[in-house]
Amino acid sequence: MAAALLRCALVAIALAVVAWLVLSLRAVELQSDAAATLERARSGAVSQDDVLRARSSLRSARRLSVDRGSMILESILLAATSQREEAIAMAERVVAEEPASMEGWRLLYQLTEATDEQRAAEALERVAALNPHAAAGLR
């Protein structure tokens, strides 16, 4: 009886791991699709529909993964498509949800350095606290 319960528990754990892997792979696929739109945006114009589809993909990726990479990617996409205020808001959301996100603070610095000296200084200070070498590269 105990051996049967153990086997059932192992099967349940294996199924949970497989489900987690499938969801993680789907999140990566969604981020990859959005990254392709970002690359097109950097090299020329993309349609608003393309941007909306990419943002939808990134929102779906966020539901499948706790990783903040999709939020950072969305912020970069918004900045690349001249939606700077939304990009800043998304970067601020990243650092609010994950205060130790060096990438989030670096992005926030880059987005605000030309327009909000105080916010950029705060972001640079946080980058320096997390990684002094990264902060030196931004200065």
C-alpha positions as protocol buffer text, in pm:
chain_id: "A"
residue {
  index: 1
  type: MET
  ca { x: 0 y: 0 z: 0 }
}
residue {
  index: 2
  type: ALA
  ca { x: 277 y: 243 z: 92 }
}
residue {
  index: 3
  type: ALA
  ca { x: 462 y: 164 z: -230 }
}
residue {
  index: 4
  type: ALA
  ca { x: 150 y: 241 z: -435 }
}
residue {
  index: 5
  type: LEU
  ca { x: 108 y: 574 z: -259 }
}
residue {
  index: 6
  type: LEU
  ca { x: 471 y: 656 z: -321 }
}
residue {
  index: 7
  type: ARG
  ca { x: 434 y: 574 z: -691 }
}
residue {
  index: 8
  type: CYS
  ca { x: 124 y: 793 z: -715 }
}
residue {
  index: 9
  type: ALA
  ca { x: 306 y: 1077 z: -545 }
}
residue {
  index: 10
  type: LEU
  ca { x: 602 y: 1043 z: -783 }
}
residue {
  index: 11
  type: VAL
  ca { x: 371 y: 1042 z: -1086 }
}
residue {
  index: 12
  type: ALA
  ca { x: 194 y: 1353 z: -955 }
}
residue {
  index: 13
  type: ILE
  ca { x: 527 y: 1529 z: -904 }
}
residue {
  index: 14
  type: ALA
  ca { x: 644 y: 1427 z: -1252 }
}
residue {
  index: 15
  type: LEU
  ca { x: 322 y: 1561 z: -1407 }
}
residue {
  index: 16
  type: ALA
  ca { x: 361 y: 1889 z: -1219 }
}
residue {
  index: 17
  type: VAL
  ca { x: 720 y: 1925 z: -1342 }
}
residue {
  index: 18
  type: VAL
  ca { x: 618 y: 1852 z: -1701 }
}
residue {
  index: 19
  type: ALA
  ca { x: 335 y: 2107 z: -1679 }
}
residue {
  index: 20
  type: TRP
  ca { x: 576 y: 2367 z: -1540 }
}
residue {
  index: 21
  type: LEU
  ca { x: 824 y: 2300 z: -1822 }
}
residue {
  index: 22
  type: VAL
  ca { x: 553 y: 2329 z: -2089 }
}
residue {
  index: 23
  type: LEU
  ca { x: 431 y: 2660 z: -1945 }
}
residue {
  index: 24
  type: SER
  ca { x: 787 y: 2791 z: -1921 }
}
residue {
  index: 25
  type: LEU
  ca { x: 858 y: 2699 z: -2283 }
}
residue {
  index: 26
  type: ARG
  ca { x: 540 y: 2872 z: -2396 }
}
residue {
  index: 27
  type: ALA
  ca { x: 642 y: 3187 z: -2206 }
}
residue {
  index: 28
  type: VAL
  ca { x: 980 y: 3182 z: -2380 }
}
residue {
  index: 29
  type: GLU
  ca { x: 809 y: 3142 z: -2720 }
}
residue {
  index: 30
  type: LEU
  ca { x: 583 y: 3439 z: -2650 }
}
residue {
  index: 31
  type: GLN
  ca { x: 880 y: 3653 z: -2543 }
}
residue {
  index: 32
  type: SER
  ca { x: 1069 y: 3549 z: -2854 }
}
residue {
  index: 33
  type: ASP
  ca { x: 780 y: 3657 z: -3077 }
}
residue {
  index: 34
  type: ALA
  ca { x: 773 y: 3996 z: -2906 }
}
residue {
  index: 35
  type: ALA
  ca { x: 1152 y: 4028 z: -2932 }
}
residue {
  index: 36
  type: ALA
  ca { x: 1124 y: 3981 z: -3308 }
}
residue {
  index: 37
  type: THR
  ca { x: 882 y: 4275 z: -3320 }
}
residue {
  index: 38
  type: LEU
  ca { x: 1126 y: 4480 z: -3114 }
}
residue {
  index: 39
  type: GLU
  ca { x: 1407 y: 4405 z: -3360 }
}
residue {
  index: 40
  type: ARG
  ca { x: 1185 y: 4516 z: -3648 }
}
residue {
  index: 41
  type: ALA
  ca { x: 1095 y: 4833 z: -3455 }
}
residue {
  index: 42
  type: ARG
  ca { x: 1464 y: 4913 z: -3405 }
}
residue {
  index: 43
  type: SER
  ca { x: 1539 y: 4879 z: -3776 }
}
residue {
  index: 44
  type: GLY
  ca { x: 1233 y: 5058 z: -3906 }
}
residue {
  index: 45
  type: ALA
  ca { x: 869 y: 5122 z: -3847 }
}
residue {
  index: 46
  type: VAL
  ca { x: 629 y: 4857 z: -3726 }
}
residue {
  index: 47
  type: SER
  ca { x: 254 y: 4887 z: -3733 }
}
residue {
  index: 48
  type: GLN
  ca { x: 53 y: 4965 z: -3425 }
}
residue {
  index: 49
  type: ASP
  ca { x: -112 y: 4624 z: -3470 }
}
residue {
  index: 50
  type: ASP
  ca { x: 231 y: 4458 z: -3451 }
}
residue {
  index: 51
  type: VAL
  ca { x: 306 y: 4644 z: -3128 }
}
residue {
  index: 52
  type: LEU
  ca { x: -33 y: 4550 z: -2981 }
}
residue {
  index: 53
  type: ARG
  ca { x: 21 y: 4183 z: -3071 }
}
residue {
  index: 54
  type: ALA
  ca { x: 368 y: 4189 z: -2915 }
}
residue {
  index: 55
  type: ARG
  ca { x: 235 y: 4349 z: -2598 }
}
residue {
  index: 56
  type: SER
  ca { x: -41 y: 4089 z: -2582 }
}
residue {
  index: 57
  type: SER
  ca { x: 218 y: 3813 z: -2616 }
}
residue {
  index: 58
  type: LEU
  ca { x: 421 y: 3966 z: -2335 }
}
residue {
  index: 59
  type: ARG
  ca { x: 116 y: 3990 z: -2108 }
}
residue {
  index: 60
  type: SER
  ca { x: 47 y: 3622 z: -2178 }
}
residue {
  index: 61
  type: ALA
  ca { x: 410 y: 3538 z: -2098 }
}
residue {
  index: 62
  type: ARG
  ca { x: 375 y: 3719 z: -1764 }
}
residue {
  index: 63
  type: ARG
  ca { x: 80 y: 3496 z: -1674 }
}
residue {
  index: 64
  type: LEU
  ca { x: 292 y: 3187 z: -1740 }
}
residue {
  index: 65
  type: SER
  ca { x: 613 y: 3291 z: -1565 }
}
residue {
  index: 66
  type: VAL
  ca { x: 716 y: 3489 z: -1260 }
}
residue {
  index: 67
  type: ASP
  ca { x: 1019 y: 3621 z: -1449 }
}
residue {
  index: 68
  type: ARG
  ca { x: 1017 y: 4001 z: -1501 }
}
residue {
  index: 69
  type: GLY
  ca { x: 1191 y: 3966 z: -1839 }
}
residue {
  index: 70
  type: SER
  ca { x: 866 y: 4011 z: -2029 }
}
residue {
  index: 71
  type: MET
  ca { x: 802 y: 4340 z: -1847 }
}
residue {
  index: 72
  type: ILE
  ca { x: 1150 y: 4465 z: -1927 }
}
residue {
  index: 73
  type: LEU
  ca { x: 1109 y: 4362 z: -2290 }
}
residue {
  index: 74
  type: GLU
  ca { x: 774 y: 4540 z: -2306 }
}
residue {
  index: 75
  type: SER
  ca { x: 927 y: 4857 z: -2163 }
}
residue {
  index: 76
  type: ILE
  ca { x: 1204 y: 4846 z: -2425 }
}
residue {
  index: 77
  type: LEU
  ca { x: 946 y: 4786 z: -2700 }
}
residue {
  index: 78
  type: LEU
  ca { x: 743 y: 5084 z: -2581 }
}
residue {
  index: 79
  type: ALA
  ca { x: 1051 y: 5306 z: -2580 }
}
residue {
  index: 80
  type: ALA
  ca { x: 1149 y: 5187 z: -2928 }
}
residue {
  index: 81
  type: THR
  ca { x: 804 y: 5278 z: -3057 }
}
residue {
  index: 82
  type: SER
  ca { x: 809 y: 5629 z: -2906 }
}
residue {
  index: 83
  type: GLN
  ca { x: 581 y: 5548 z: -2613 }
}
residue {
  index: 84
  type: ARG
  ca { x: 828 y: 5678 z: -2357 }
}
residue {
  index: 85
  type: GLU
  ca { x: 588 y: 5754 z: -2072 }
}
residue {
  index: 86
  type: GLU
  ca { x: 440 y: 5404 z: -2090 }
}
residue {
  index: 87
  type: ALA
  ca { x: 792 y: 5261 z: -2109 }
}
residue {
  index: 88
  type: ILE
  ca { x: 891 y: 5448 z: -1793 }
}
residue {
  index: 89
  type: ALA
  ca { x: 573 y: 5333 z: -1617 }
}
residue {
  index: 90
  type: MET
  ca { x: 650 y: 4971 z: -1708 }
}
residue {
  index: 91
  type: ALA
  ca { x: 1012 y: 5003 z: -1587 }
}
residue {
  index: 92
  type: GLU
  ca { x: 886 y: 5153 z: -1262 }
}
residue {
  index: 93
  type: ARG
  ca { x: 649 y: 4860 z: -1224 }
}
residue {
  index: 94
  type: VAL
  ca { x: 942 y: 4620 z: -1269 }
}
residue {
  index: 95
  type: VAL
  ca { x: 1146 y: 4781 z: -990 }
}
residue {
  index: 96
  type: ALA
  ca { x: 840 y: 4812 z: -765 }
}
residue {
  index: 97
  type: GLU
  ca { x: 770 y: 4440 z: -800 }
}
residue {
  index: 98
  type: GLU
  ca { x: 1136 y: 4336 z: -789 }
}
residue {
  index: 99
  type: PRO
  ca { x: 1350 y: 4599 z: -612 }
}
residue {
  index: 100
  type: ALA
  ca { x: 1665 y: 4391 z: -669 }
}
residue {
  index: 101
  type: SER
  ca { x: 1623 y: 4398 z: -1049 }
}
residue {
  index: 102
  type: MET
  ca { x: 1945 y: 4553 z: -1170 }
}
residue {
  index: 103
  type: GLU
  ca { x: 1819 y: 4533 z: -1527 }
}
residue {
  index: 104
  type: GLY
  ca { x: 1499 y: 4714 z: -1426 }
}
residue {
  index: 105
  type: TRP
  ca { x: 1690 y: 4994 z: -1252 }
}
residue {
  index: 106
  type: ARG
  ca { x: 1934 y: 5023 z: -1544 }
}
residue {
  index: 107
  type: LEU
  ca { x: 1647 y: 5052 z: -1788 }
}
residue {
  index: 108
  type: LEU
  ca { x: 1473 y: 5309 z: -1570 }
}
residue {
  index: 109
  type: TYR
  ca { x: 1794 y: 5512 z: -1561 }
}
residue {
  index: 110
  type: GLN
  ca { x: 1830 y: 5501 z: -1938 }
}
residue {
  index: 111
  type: LEU
  ca { x: 1467 y: 5601 z: -1991 }
}
residue {
  index: 112
  type: THR
  ca { x: 1478 y: 5895 z: -1749 }
}
residue {
  index: 113
  type: GLU
  ca { x: 1833 y: 6031 z: -1777 }
}
residue {
  index: 114
  type: ALA
  ca { x: 1737 y: 6295 z: -2036 }
}
residue {
  index: 115
  type: THR
  ca { x: 1403 y: 6398 z: -1886 }
}
residue {
  index: 116
  type: ASP
  ca { x: 1397 y: 6342 z: -1509 }
}
residue {
  index: 117
  type: GLU
  ca { x: 1731 y: 6407 z: -1345 }
}
residue {
  index: 118
  type: GLN
  ca { x: 1612 y: 6317 z: -995 }
}
residue {
  index: 119
  type: ARG
  ca { x: 1454 y: 5986 z: -1098 }
}
residue {
  index: 120
  type: ALA
  ca { x: 1759 y: 5899 z: -1310 }
}
residue {
  index: 121
  type: ALA
  ca { x: 1992 y: 5972 z: -1017 }
}
residue {
  index: 122
  type: GLU
  ca { x: 1786 y: 5747 z: -790 }
}
residue {
  index: 123
  type: ALA
  ca { x: 1791 y: 5469 z: -1049 }
}
residue {
  index: 124
  type: LEU
  ca { x: 2168 y: 5505 z: -1098 }
}
residue {
  index: 125
  type: GLU
  ca { x: 2216 y: 5491 z: -721 }
}
residue {
  index: 126
  type: ARG
  ca { x: 2019 y: 5166 z: -707 }
}
residue {
  index: 127
  type: VAL
  ca { x: 2220 y: 5020 z: -995 }
}
residue {
  index: 128
  type: ALA
  ca { x: 2540 y: 5113 z: -810 }
}
residue {
  index: 129
  type: ALA
  ca { x: 2415 y: 4947 z: -493 }
}
residue {
  index: 130
  type: LEU
  ca { x: 2336 y: 4629 z: -684 }
}
residue {
  index: 131
  type: ASN
  ca { x: 2641 y: 4626 z: -912 }
}
residue {
  index: 132
  type: PRO
  ca { x: 2903 y: 4906 z: -893 }
}
residue {
  index: 133
  type: HIS
  ca { x: 3064 y: 4794 z: -1219 }
}
residue {
  index: 134
  type: ALA
  ca { x: 2735 y: 4827 z: -1408 }
}
residue {
  index: 135
  type: ALA
  ca { x: 2683 y: 5175 z: -1268 }
}
residue {
  index: 136
  type: ALA
  ca { x: 3031 y: 5279 z: -1376 }
}
residue {
  index: 137
  type: GLY
  ca { x: 2946 y: 5171 z: -1730 }
}
residue {
  index: 138
  type: LEU
  ca { x: 2635 y: 5389 z: -1731 }
}
residue {
  index: 139
  type: ARG
  ca { x: 2817 y: 5703 z: -1620 }
}
